[in-house]
């Protein structure tokens, strides 16, 4: 049985992409909160939720909230934006 070179040439780049995040010696940033360690991404999501809640209150005060459609998608995107911005701001290595 012969192997097609086009299939074989795709295997190695795909394996390289799948293993790109597996580095030796790397660790995920954690926070010590009352003796328990929390991953940094949890902290980023909590900060994203808090900032989205503050943004929502500001938008309600400015009476812009009624014009946002679809509301759930807008706030989900805000949570993601704030969480990723927090990660880039504090954990960029």
C-alpha positions as CSV (number, residue, x, y, z in Angstrom):
1,X,0.0,0.0,0.0
2,X,1.5,3.3,-1.0
3,X,0.9,6.5,0.9
4,X,-0.1,9.7,-0.9
5,X,2.6,12.4,-0.4
6,X,0.0,15.2,-0.2
7,X,-1.7,13.5,2.8
8,X,1.7,12.8,4.5
9,X,2.8,16.4,4.0
10,X,-0.3,17.6,5.9
11,X,0.2,15.4,8.9
12,X,3.4,17.0,10.2
13,X,2.1,20.7,10.2
14,X,-1.2,19.6,11.8
15,X,0.7,17.8,14.6
16,X,2.9,20.8,15.0
17,X,-0.1,23.1,15.5
18,X,-1.7,20.7,17.9
19,X,1.4,20.5,20.1
20,X,2.2,24.2,19.9
21,X,0.8,24.9,23.3
22,X,2.6,22.0,25.0
23,X,5.8,23.6,26.2
24,X,8.0,22.1,28.9
25,X,8.7,24.3,31.9
26,X,5.6,26.5,31.2
27,X,3.1,27.0,33.9
28,X,-0.3,28.7,34.1
29,X,-0.4,31.8,36.2
30,X,-2.3,31.3,39.5
31,X,-3.5,33.4,42.4
32,X,-3.5,32.5,46.0
33,X,-6.9,33.4,47.4
34,X,-7.3,32.4,51.1
35,X,-5.0,29.5,50.7
36,X,-6.6,28.2,47.5
37,X,-5.0,28.6,44.1
38,X,-7.2,29.9,41.3
39,X,-6.1,30.0,37.6
40,X,-5.6,33.5,36.2
41,X,-8.3,32.9,33.5
42,X,-10.9,32.7,36.2
43,X,-9.8,36.0,37.6
44,X,-9.9,37.5,34.1
45,X,-13.5,36.3,33.6
46,X,-14.7,37.7,36.9
47,X,-13.1,41.0,36.1
48,X,-14.7,40.9,32.6
49,X,-18.1,40.2,34.3
50,X,-17.7,43.1,36.7
51,X,-16.6,45.5,34.0
52,X,-19.5,44.4,31.8
53,X,-22.0,45.0,34.6
54,X,-20.5,48.5,35.1
55,X,-20.7,49.2,31.4
56,X,-24.4,48.0,31.4
57,X,-25.2,50.4,34.2
58,X,-23.6,53.3,32.3
59,X,-25.5,52.3,29.1
60,X,-28.8,52.2,31.0
61,X,-28.1,55.6,32.5
62,X,-27.4,57.0,29.1
63,X,-30.6,55.3,27.8
64,X,-28.6,53.5,25.1
65,X,-29.4,50.0,26.4
66,X,-32.8,50.0,24.7
67,X,-31.2,50.3,21.3
68,X,-28.8,47.4,21.6
69,X,-29.9,44.4,19.6
70,X,-29.3,41.4,20.2
71,X,-28.7,42.3,23.8
72,X,-27.3,38.9,24.9
73,X,-24.8,38.9,22.1
74,X,-23.6,42.5,22.8
75,X,-23.0,41.7,26.5
76,X,-21.4,38.4,25.7
77,X,-19.0,40.1,23.4
78,X,-18.3,42.7,26.1
79,X,-17.4,40.0,28.6
80,X,-15.1,38.4,26.2
81,X,-13.5,41.7,25.2
82,X,-12.9,42.7,28.9
83,X,-11.6,39.3,29.9
84,X,-9.1,39.1,27.0
85,X,-8.0,42.7,27.5
86,X,-7.4,41.9,31.2
87,X,-5.4,38.9,30.2
88,X,-3.3,40.8,27.8
89,X,-2.8,43.7,30.2
90,X,-1.7,41.7,33.2
91,X,-0.4,38.3,31.9
92,X,1.3,39.1,28.7
93,X,4.6,37.2,28.7
